[in-house]
């Protein structure tokens, strides 16, 4: 049995727009009632990815040649995501492929919109903060330092705020560089050595922002699991297929680990409760779904709950981060102006 780290991600899924386009196109053609081979050709004609389009064309030709759908999809290779293959197989009899694909498209779009909404709110103030810090460093090195030297040549007693500016220019910047550069190097080395899964797990511990990654991965995993189990796919198989559809490498490993434990006879709720990478509030929902026989609905409920939490946290960040950044910039500017002009005023008074 493969370990959770041994399953590679499907490269096609890393392109969100291309994945959404494939899912939406397949949903559209299946909703029209077209034969699957004709629908696949129609989808292939609209795809920008020529490799994936060629794969869909070959699948359509094999279906027309009389091969069974299951055999064709099993031989499709890495060109099609495994969870999509599982959906098509499971939905061939149930006849609800269009609804399942549309649900996945809506979910993936909503998650991306939440991230775009969050980053658009905090990107501008953070850029301003970086520019303000660079400007402050430039002032310290090329303007404030010569002025402080003039004050010191006059033998003036400098106020504390001006002494602080002098310390930043002479020692503080070097301390910051001496600490910041090694930390940055360590983070880069950790990212390269630990791999994407551990890196994404580490991101979940970042204050204020970390839970967004955890909730996003949990929402994507539970949504996929809900869609797959709704088509009658057993939980262990659905978890393995869902691992191919989750973009977060950390939750890809979580899904594979859960699949192995469920295959060993443990209940999914117990496995979820024991996994510290998952939110604690997920286990009761999954437990209710298993007891009532409504696991698909429980997973969809959990996905909606975590999407809602992401929405609330995004609103919080939009409300809190910009004012805090602007206050920090204003404080930095006032301290700089006061630190320069306070001794200057004293010197003018002394000279007069």
N, C-alpha and C positions, 0 to 999 in steps of 0.2 A: 504494500500500500504506500502511496506517495505521501511524503511529509508535506505539511502545509507550505513550506518554503519552496517546494520543488515544482509547483505548478506555475508556469509562466503566464503572464497576462497576454491577452490577445492584443496585438499592436493596433488593430483597427479601432478598438474601443478608446484608445488614447485621444483620438480626434473626436471631440464632442459633437461638433457640427456634422461631421460625416456620419457618425453613428446615429444621430437623430434623424438625418435625412434618409438613411437606409430604413430605419424603423418606421418612419412616417410613410415612406413610399410603399413599403410592404403592407402597412395597415390600409392604405388607400386602395391598393389593387385587390386585396383580399375582401375588402368591403364591397367592391363592385361585383363580386361573384365571378371574376375572370378565372380561367384555369391557372393553376399555380405556375406552370412553365411560361405562359404568356405574361403573367404578372411579373415574374422575375426578369424577363427580357425588358419589360417597360421600366422597371426599376434600374436595371443596368444601363439603359440608354440615358438616364438622368444623372448618374454618378460621375463625379470628377475623378475618383480613384479608378484608374484603368485596370489595376490588378484585381480589385474587388469586383469591378464590372465584368471582367473576363471570367472570374470564378462563378458569378451568377449565371452568365451565359452558358457555361459548361454544365452547371446543375440543370438548367432548363433543357439542354439537349439530352442529357441522360434521362430526365423524366419523360421526354417525348419518345425516347427509344424503348420505353416500357419498363425501365428499372424501378424498383420500389422506392418510395420516398425515403424510407429509413436507410436503405443501403446507399442511396445517392448522398444523403446528408452525412453519413458516417465517413464516406470517402471524400468529403469536400475539403478536408485538410484545414490548414490554419486560416484560410480566406474568409471563413464565416465564424462569428463568435459562437462558442459552444452553447451558451444559454439560449441564443436565438434558434439554434438547431433543436434544442430540447423543446422550446416553445412550439416550433412548427410541427414536430413529431406529436406532441401531446395534443395540439389543437386540431390536427388533421381529422381526428374523430369527433372531438367536441365541437368544432366549428366556431370557435370564439377567438381565433388568432387575431383578427382585426382589433377587437376590443382590448386584448392583452397588449398588443404593440402600441396602441394609442395611449394606454395608461403609462407605459414605460416612457414614451416620448414626452408626455405631459410632466411626469415626475422629473426627468432629466432636465427639461427646460426650466422648471420651477426652481430646482436646486441651483442651476447656473445663474438664473436671474437673481436669486438671493445673494449669491456670492458677488455678482456684478453690482448689485445694489449696495452691499456692504463696502466693497473696495472703492466704489465711486464716491462714497460719503467721506471716507477717511483718507483717500489718496491726496486730495488737494491740501488739507491742513498738514499732512505729514511732509509733503514736498516743501511747503512753506517753512516748516520747522527745520528741515535739512538746509535749505537756503539760508535761513536766519543763523544757524550754527556756523555755516561756512563763512558768512559775512562777519560774524563775531570773531572767528579765528583770524580772518584777515585784518580786522580792526586791531585786535590784540597785537599782532606781529608787526604791523606797518604804521599804525597811527598811535595807539595807546602807549606802546612801549617807549617811543621817543619822548612823548609828553611826560610820562612818569619819570624818565631820566632827567628831564629839565627840572621838574619839581624837586627831585632828590638833590640835584646840583645846587639848588638854592637852600638846601638844608631844611626844607619844610617838613613839618610833622603831617604825614598823610592820614586822612581818615581811614577807617577800617575797610570800607568798601573799595577804596582805591588800592589799599594794600592787597586786598583779595584779587583785584584785577592784575596787579603786578605778580602775585604768586601764580596765577593761572598762566600768565605769559611766560614766566621763567621756569616753572616746574610743573604746573598742573597739566599743560598740554602734553608734556613728555610722559607724565604719569598715565594720562588717558591713552596715549599711543602705546605705551609699554604694556598696558593691560588689554586694550581693545584689539590690537593686532594679534597677540597670541590666542585670545578667545576666538577671534574670527577664523584663524588657522585651525584651531581645534574643532570648530563647528564644521568647517569644510572637510577635514579629515574624517570626522565622525560620519558625515553624510556619505562620503565615498566608501568607508569601511563597513558601516552598519547596514547600508542598503536602504532602499526606499521605504520598506515596511517599518523598520525601527525608527527611521527619520520621521515618518508621518505620525508614529506613536509618540515620539518626543514632542512633536508640535502640539499635541493635545494637552500638554502640561503648561503651555504658554498662558500666562494670566490674561483674562478677559477675552482672548481670541481662541484659546485652545479648544474650548467646548464646541466651537463652531465646526472644527474638523471632526470631532467625535460625533456630533449630532448629524452632520452631513453624511458621513460614512454609514452610520446606523440607519438613517432614513433610506439611503440608497440600497443597502443590503436588505432591509425588511420589505421595501417595496418590491424588489426583484423576487424575494422569497414568496411574498404574497401572490404575485402574478403567476409564478411557476406552480405553487401548490394548488392554486385555484384551477389549474388545468389538469389536476390529478397526478402530478409528479410527486413521488414519495419525498419526504423531507430530506433524507441524506443526499439523494440525487439532486434535489432542488438546490441544496446548499452548495454542492460542487458546481452546478451550473451557474448559480448566482455569483460565485467567486470570479467567474470569467467576465461578469458584467459590471463588477464594482471597480471604479477607477482608483479608489484609495487602496494602496498596496497593503496597508495595515489590516483593513477590513477584509481584504482578499484572504489573508492568512487566517483571520478570525473565522470566516465562513468555512474554509477547508478544515480547520481544527474542530469546529462544531460538527461537520459532516462525519469526521472520523469517530467522534465520541457518540453521536447518535447511532451510528452503525454498530457500535459496541453494546447497544441496548439501553443507554441512558436517555432520559427524557430531554427534549430540547430545552425546556424551561430550566432544568437543573444545570445543564451545560452553560446556558446564557448567564445564570446567576453566578456561576463559578468563574466566569471569564472577566477579569478586571478591566479588560479593554472595552467592554460594553457598559452602557449606563445601567445603573441599578434598577431604574424604573422599567426596563424592558422585560425583565423576567416575569413579573406578575401578569403582564399582558399576554406573553407567549404561553404562560401556564394556563390562563383562562382559555386561550384558543385550543390548546391540546385537550383540556378536559371537556370542552363543549363540542369538539370536532369542527371548530371553525378557525383553524390555524391561519388560513388565507386572510379572513377578515381581521383577525387579530394583528397580523403583520401589517396589513394596510392601515389599521388604526394606529399602530405604533409609528409607521412612516409619517402619517399626517401629524401626529403629536410632535415628532422631532422636527418636522418642517416648520410647525408653528413655533417651536422654541427657537429655531434659527431666525425666524422672522422677528420675534421679540428681541433677541440679542442684537440683531442688525439695527433695529430701531434704537436700542440702547446705545450702541456704538455711534450711531449718527447723532444722537443727542448729546453724548458725553465727550467724545474725542475732539471734535472741532473746538468747542469752548476751552477745553483744557490746553490744547495746543496754542490757541491764540493768547490765552492768559500767560503761558510760559514764554511766548515770544515777546509779549508786552513787558513782562517782568524782566527779561533779559535786556531789552532795550532801555528800560528805565534805570536799571542798575548800571549799565554801561555809561549812559549820559551823566548820571549823578556821580559816578566814580571819577569821571574826567573833569566835570565842571566844578565840583565842590572844592578841590584844592586850587583850581584856577581862580575862583572867586576869592578864596583866602589870600592867594598870592597878590591879586590886584589890590585888595584892601591893605596888605602889608606894604606894598610898594607906594601906595598913596599916603 
